[in-house]
């Protein structure tokens, strides 16, 4: 089962338990199977804390090992809850020096607890760094000049840790009541302070980041869709109900922007929203771009702000969906095949009940949520959570349904973009609504009935549901990504469907505004990219994740790009897309964009003259044909993603192959090249 800590007990029980018993409990709770060196450190930490806490054995106090800060993906070595104080202790086993980055680490933990944890918001918090073999230790303690109840970091060796804690305890604290009793601290909710909420909203609303999106396209549709969703939120709150919106859009139309706008533009400071995505590269790039922007804003004002401080504000409203999901999983148990809240794991809020702090959750790329079999198997293997009874989509609806006041879910849906095994598609969300949440009001894009979504069965799935509203306002029809070619997504659709005549017709209508050229020479392709980009425009190479035989072209798909540097850094950094050394796959680039791209087309998807053939390289000496329809769909969708990443134009490079290399024979590539040429793409 998923817990927020590996071990928790009263100090008296901790002192009476053996090191082996405590270590065993921590090991069983460790779903990540931590390295042996860390587990050795646990034994040291347990032994040290046993000596330090003896004087407090008769007090009401508690200790936790490996406590996970809710939804932020960080674990604290040791937390001691003693005399209304929170001691946050980071151990560096075997170290003699206090490194600057280690001091920053323990301070980051403390500030995250102060800003995001209800049981810590109003308490004194003490950061302590223990370099076990040091011969130095702090001799004074003092509160931070920010007057927020946080102490300046204290440094000590293992021997003087108890002395340091006593030094803090000798410092008088004001008497008063706290939101959460110390005995309930571990069950306390994720609950951002008003300060961090205000900072996050201000940051996004005033951002000047150019790397997130271009603004040459007409913004009217974005405003229209955002306002429609906000109206749904307003009406749902007024009636105290639950609603779900499905927003669709052509690739690059700005679904992510709609989600981010909704996440920060709420009328009331009490109505919180969070933007959630399972797309790690997208979250990383958005977070880094806004973090850099925040630092630049403050620098322009003559102020200093650390990167960690700026990043903390961003993470208030942009989060990885898995952490949100896992935080909810930490509250539940399975009883007779059904999920139930376990009140021993979470404090009930008087407004939200056992739901999360946000009334509104925006799920980007909702079509990529996992089906029941995939998530159940993964949770069992990785987290020790057996017999999980729901798909990921159903569980996320269930999570918002736990709120006792009102809730809105906004699903941002890309059509034909399922690219991973186990992705359930949008049909699973609708099935869950029909079977498990009949009272939820459904607002759905009128375009969700198209073939790309749930194999065109959405209307059939919703026919028996009464509380459904279809609206054109929930569809983004104009591509912001390819602002010179609003019809690009249609052309790609026809191209991949093998309808060359229709693809050619659409391309002819956009060729003067959105050039797509064809070559068999990778160096010519790179030269074309460099010649097209002006000013700060970005370009880069993209490939299928199954393009294993591009190594002779110096492209190895096993070498993953550092997506943050790939998307955001300039031409002086070899990790940048502009350096044209690292290529991004569909997994790296889905949801993101460049101005110009070079798609290098390998033998994994081949046109045979009448249809596509699908292949996967065995890693050694041959390509194996893909026969399963589901895997074929993933493969075609991968190229759909790759063909729709450029805002202004692209070059497609189809290698010539090599008669002497049976894994790269010319016939693997010639049919594809001729097919693309037949659509009217200019050869260079």
LINGI-V351265 format. One record per helix or strand of 3 or more residues. SS is the DSSP state (H for helix, E for strand). FROM is the first residue (numbers start at 1). TO is the last residue. If there is no record, write none. Layout:
ss->SS from->FROM to->TO
ss->SS from->FROM to->TO
This chain:
ss->E from->7 to->10
ss->H from->11 to->16
ss->H from->19 to->29
ss->H from->36 to->52
ss->H from->54 to->56
ss->E from->62 to->69
ss->E from->74 to->82
ss->E from->85 to->92
ss->H from->100 to->116
ss->E from->124 to->131
ss->E from->154 to->156
ss->H from->161 to->169
ss->H from->182 to->187
ss->H from->194 to->205
ss->H from->220 to->239
ss->E from->242 to->249
ss->H from->255 to->264
ss->E from->273 to->277
ss->H from->280 to->300
ss->H from->307 to->314
ss->E from->318 to->320
ss->H from->321 to->329
ss->E from->332 to->335
ss->E from->338 to->341
ss->E from->360 to->364
ss->H from->366 to->368
ss->H from->372 to->383
ss->H from->392 to->401
ss->E from->407 to->413
ss->H from->426 to->436
ss->E from->441 to->445
ss->H from->446 to->449
ss->H from->454 to->456
ss->H from->458 to->462
ss->E from->468 to->471
ss->H from->472 to->474
ss->H from->488 to->496
ss->H from->500 to->510
ss->E from->516 to->519
ss->H from->522 to->532
ss->E from->539 to->543
ss->H from->551 to->553
ss->H from->563 to->568
ss->H from->577 to->579
ss->H from->586 to->589
ss->E from->594 to->601
ss->E from->605 to->607
ss->E from->612 to->617
ss->E from->623 to->625
ss->H from->629 to->642
ss->E from->646 to->654
ss->H from->667 to->678
